[in-house]
Amino acid sequence: MRAFTWFRRSEVLVAFLVLFGGLALFFADTGHVGDLTVEERMQGFINDKRASLGIGRLVIGPFLVEYADMRARQMRNAGHIYHDWCFLCGEVVGSTSAGPWSIFVAWMRSDVHRHILMLPGIARLGCGAARDRKGNLYMACEVRY
């Protein structure tokens, strides 16, 4: 009987979340949506925007992903975002208590960040993400010719 009661309460909670549209928010920033990581979602946002502008899609570069992941962890550990000078690549960084979409929107509203990500001459992209204990998301995306 105890298992049935717990199951019923879970059903009611899920029904409540679905009814009020909260289920998407509840799962939106757990790190994965379906089979996509936060980093893959951001890479998709960037490539979709480039495609909508008629600019070539970027190839995901393993070295850039690794570097961006390291940068995201550095910023998380520092507790704030900052740029690292990289003579081989361009960098955009951001932090939010929401999800990657809010960082992407902020980048697209910034002339400098939008220019870096939408520059027709770049060919490779790598994004990294890290969360702190409070759930804040730190992201870095690196681009290269």
C-alpha positions in Angstrom: 0.0 0.0 0.0 2.9 2.4 0.8 4.4 2.0 -2.7 1.0 2.6 -4.3 0.6 5.9 -2.3 4.0 7.1 -3.4 3.2 6.2 -7.0 -0.1 8.1 -6.8 1.6 11.2 -5.4 4.2 11.0 -8.2 1.4 10.8 -10.8 -0.3 13.8 -9.3 2.9 15.8 -9.3 3.7 15.0 -12.9 0.1 15.8 -13.9 0.4 19.2 -12.1 3.6 20.0 -13.8 2.3 19.1 -17.2 -0.9 21.0 -16.6 0.9 24.2 -15.9 3.6 23.8 -18.5 6.3 23.2 -15.8 7.6 19.9 -17.0 9.7 21.5 -19.7 11.2 23.9 -17.2 11.7 21.1 -14.6 13.9 19.2 -17.0 15.3 22.0 -19.2 18.6 22.5 -17.4 19.5 19.3 -15.9 22.4 19.0 -18.4 20.6 16.9 -20.9 17.5 17.3 -23.0 16.7 14.1 -24.7 20.1 12.9 -25.8 21.7 16.3 -26.1 24.1 17.9 -23.6 24.1 21.6 -22.8 27.1 22.0 -25.0 25.5 20.2 -27.9 22.4 22.3 -27.5 24.5 25.5 -27.7 26.4 24.3 -30.7 23.0 23.5 -32.3 21.7 27.1 -31.6 24.8 28.6 -33.2 24.7 26.4 -36.3 20.9 26.9 -36.7 21.4 30.7 -36.6 24.2 30.5 -39.1 22.1 28.4 -41.4 19.2 30.8 -41.1 21.6 33.6 -42.3 22.9 31.5 -45.2 26.3 31.1 -43.5 28.0 27.7 -43.5 27.6 25.5 -40.5 30.6 25.0 -38.2 32.3 21.7 -37.7 32.7 20.6 -34.1 36.4 20.6 -33.3 37.4 18.1 -30.5 40.4 20.3 -29.4 38.1 23.4 -29.2 35.5 21.4 -27.2 38.2 20.3 -24.8 39.6 23.8 -24.5 36.1 25.4 -24.0 35.3 22.8 -21.4 38.4 23.7 -19.5 37.5 27.4 -19.8 34.0 26.8 -18.4 35.4 25.0 -15.4 38.0 27.8 -14.8 35.2 30.4 -14.7 33.0 28.2 -12.5 35.9 27.8 -10.1 36.6 31.6 -10.1 32.9 32.3 -9.6 32.7 34.8 -12.5 33.2 35.0 -16.3 36.3 36.4 -17.9 38.2 36.1 -21.2 41.4 34.2 -21.7 43.6 35.3 -24.4 43.8 32.7 -27.2 45.9 33.6 -30.2 44.5 30.6 -32.1 40.8 31.2 -31.6 37.9 33.5 -30.8 36.0 33.2 -27.6 32.6 34.0 -26.3 31.7 33.4 -22.6 28.6 33.7 -20.5 26.9 32.7 -17.3 23.3 32.4 -16.2 21.1 30.8 -13.6 18.8 29.8 -16.5 19.8 27.6 -19.5 22.0 27.9 -22.5 19.2 29.6 -24.6 19.4 32.7 -22.4 23.2 32.9 -23.0 22.7 32.4 -26.7 20.1 35.2 -26.8 22.5 37.6 -25.0 25.3 36.7 -27.4 23.0 37.4 -30.4 22.0 40.8 -28.9 25.7 41.8 -28.5 27.3 43.1 -31.7 30.8 41.8 -30.8 29.6 38.3 -29.7 27.3 37.9 -32.7 30.2 39.0 -35.0 32.5 36.3 -33.5 30.0 33.5 -33.9 28.5 34.6 -37.2 31.7 35.4 -39.0 31.6 33.7 -42.4 35.3 32.8 -42.4 35.3 30.6 -39.3 35.1 26.8 -39.7 35.3 25.1 -36.3 33.4 25.4 -33.1 33.7 24.0 -29.6 31.5 24.7 -26.6 32.0 23.8 -22.9 29.8 24.1 -19.9 30.1 23.8 -16.1 27.7 24.3 -13.3 28.5 25.5 -9.8 26.8 24.2 -6.6 24.1 26.9 -6.9 23.2 25.6 -10.4 24.7 28.6 -12.3 25.8 27.7 -15.7 29.1 28.9 -17.1 29.7 28.5 -20.8 32.5 29.1 -23.2 32.5 28.7 -27.0 35.7 28.8 -29.0 35.8 29.3 -32.8 38.6 28.9 -35.2 39.3 29.4 -38.9 
